[in-house]
Amino acid sequence: MHRTTYNLFADYFQFYRQDELAEGIDGDSWDEIAFARLLATAPGTIGIGTVRNMTVPVVVEIHDHEPPEDADIWDHITECSIVVSSGKIVIAGCTDYFPDAARIEVAPGIYAARISYGALDSLSEDELEGDDHYRVQLWPGAVGEPRVVKQRTVS
């Protein structure tokens, strides 16, 4: 397993994992359903919603096969897939300068993705501080529609 931690500026309450050659996500991808599941997708791109419009910690794990589920320690979990044609996955905040964004090299192909969201209710009253954190797990898989594995409860 390859594991890397990033601190990403989640401007507009989102960050991305995308194939280096993908065009990214436009605003239309963030419809009512995508907002509710904290996940939007477009060809070669995964848009991950956050609960803060600030810098958030994100762990990215690349696995050889599907990792075991650990839903009991997360508030919200989604799954989807991403086609990586270029062999490079870009990890970036919504408004990051794309050429300078971090990249992870992987074998070209289709990857399943599980996004786990933790401590979503830990935000300060002004919603600028919090212990929310995010994990993206990728492994070779098949094309699949976005789905919610565990729905968060909103307090």
Protein Blocks (a to p, Z undefined) as FASTA:
>chain_A
ZZddddddfehhiacdddfkbgbjcfklmcfklmmnopacdehiacdddfbfcdcddddd
ddfbdcdddfklpfbdcddddddfkopacdddfklcfklpccddddedddddddddehkl
lccfkomaccbdcddddddddddddddfbdcddZZ
